[in-house]
Amino acid sequence: MDAFKVLKTDSDFLAAALTQSRVAIFELRGDLAGCIVDYGGHVVKWSPISVKVSDAYYIRGEFEFRMVLA
């Protein structure tokens, strides 16, 4: 995968949404920990609990969100 920035804060998600950057989603727990779940899309909306990327919702504490930089 190319260079990336891990999105953690609301400001990170805002920047990703405004720039329409592609965000890849990785599993943090269980048997698939560290595995990519979705090669990504654009951040549509977020809350303290979840993030919507394209048409899917992901729980912030269960997934890592990586904004592709290059």
C-alpha atoms as a printed R data frame, in Angstrom:
   type eleno elety resid chain resno       x       y      z
1  ATOM     1    CA   MET     A     1   0.000   0.000  0.000
2  ATOM     2    CA   ASP     A     2   1.092   3.554 -0.595
3  ATOM     3    CA   ALA     A     3   1.954   6.062  2.120
4  ATOM     4    CA   PHE     A     4  -0.879   6.709  4.540
5  ATOM     5    CA   LYS     A     5  -2.001   8.643  7.619
6  ATOM     6    CA   VAL     A     6  -4.001   6.927 10.352
7  ATOM     7    CA   LEU     A     7  -7.183   8.881 11.059
8  ATOM     8    CA   LYS     A     8  -7.977   9.154 14.770
9  ATOM     9    CA   THR     A     9  -9.466  12.550 15.564
10 ATOM    10    CA   ASP     A    10 -12.529  14.344 14.272
11 ATOM    11    CA   SER     A    11 -10.140  16.813 12.622
12 ATOM    12    CA   ASP     A    12  -8.476  13.933 10.765
13 ATOM    13    CA   PHE     A    13 -11.847  12.719  9.459
14 ATOM    14    CA   LEU     A    14 -12.831  16.263  8.489
15 ATOM    15    CA   ALA     A    15  -9.613  16.700  6.489
16 ATOM    16    CA   ALA     A    16 -10.162  13.369  4.729
17 ATOM    17    CA   ALA     A    17 -13.758  14.299  3.907
18 ATOM    18    CA   LEU     A    18 -12.872  17.772  2.606
19 ATOM    19    CA   THR     A    19 -10.061  16.496  0.394
20 ATOM    20    CA   GLN     A    20 -12.117  13.479 -0.740
21 ATOM    21    CA   SER     A    21  -9.109  11.284  0.010
22 ATOM    22    CA   ARG     A    22  -9.435   7.522 -0.277
23 ATOM    23    CA   VAL     A    23  -9.612   5.823  3.114
24 ATOM    24    CA   ALA     A    24  -8.770   2.143  3.628
25 ATOM    25    CA   ILE     A    25 -10.230   0.270  6.592
26 ATOM    26    CA   PHE     A    26  -8.342  -2.326  8.664
27 ATOM    27    CA   GLU     A    27  -9.675  -4.723 11.314
28 ATOM    28    CA   LEU     A    28  -8.219  -4.121 14.795
29 ATOM    29    CA   ARG     A    29  -9.544  -7.159 16.708
30 ATOM    30    CA   GLY     A    30 -10.208 -10.847 16.437
31 ATOM    31    CA   ASP     A    31  -8.922 -13.338 13.906
32 ATOM    32    CA   LEU     A    32  -8.684 -10.690 11.189
33 ATOM    33    CA   ALA     A    33  -6.696  -8.161 13.236
34 ATOM    34    CA   GLY     A    34  -4.382  -6.261 10.920
35 ATOM    35    CA   CYS     A    35  -6.217  -7.351  7.785
36 ATOM    36    CA   ILE     A    36  -7.712  -4.924  5.329
37 ATOM    37    CA   VAL     A    37 -11.507  -4.969  5.347
38 ATOM    38    CA   ASP     A    38 -12.134  -2.438  2.592
39 ATOM    39    CA   TYR     A    39  -9.736  -0.826  0.164
40 ATOM    40    CA   GLY     A    40 -11.650   2.303  0.735
41 ATOM    41    CA   GLY     A    41 -13.734   5.088 -0.392
42 ATOM    42    CA   HIS     A    42 -14.449   8.579  0.808
43 ATOM    43    CA   VAL     A    43 -15.456   9.611  4.315
44 ATOM    44    CA   VAL     A    44 -19.124  10.589  4.143
45 ATOM    45    CA   LYS     A    45 -19.757  11.302  7.834
46 ATOM    46    CA   TRP     A    46 -18.485  10.456 11.290
47 ATOM    47    CA   SER     A    47 -19.470  10.570 14.942
48 ATOM    48    CA   PRO     A    48 -17.685   9.688 18.186
49 ATOM    49    CA   ILE     A    49 -18.925   6.100 17.656
50 ATOM    50    CA   SER     A    50 -18.770   5.369 13.922
51 ATOM    51    CA   VAL     A    51 -17.500   6.441 10.530
52 ATOM    52    CA   LYS     A    52 -19.345   6.107  7.242
53 ATOM    53    CA   VAL     A    53 -17.034   5.377  4.313
54 ATOM    54    CA   SER     A    54 -18.841   5.160  0.993
55 ATOM    55    CA   ASP     A    55 -22.015   3.186  1.826
56 ATOM    56    CA   ALA     A    56 -20.787   1.307  4.917
57 ATOM    57    CA   TYR     A    57 -20.552   2.191  8.608
58 ATOM    58    CA   TYR     A    58 -17.597   1.149 10.755
59 ATOM    59    CA   ILE     A    59 -17.204   1.346 14.546
60 ATOM    60    CA   ARG     A    60 -14.278   3.638 15.371
61 ATOM    61    CA   GLY     A    61 -12.938   1.449 18.186
62 ATOM    62    CA   GLU     A    62 -12.944  -1.725 16.099
63 ATOM    63    CA   PHE     A    63 -11.303  -0.501 12.898
64 ATOM    64    CA   GLU     A    64  -8.309   1.580 11.828
65 ATOM    65    CA   PHE     A    65  -8.858   4.164  9.115
66 ATOM    66    CA   ARG     A    66  -5.927   4.997  6.867
67 ATOM    67    CA   MET     A    67  -6.041   7.945  4.500
68 ATOM    68    CA   VAL     A    68  -3.982   7.172  1.415
69 ATOM    69    CA   LEU     A    69  -1.505   9.996  0.797
70 ATOM    70    CA   ALA     A    70   0.097   8.955 -2.473
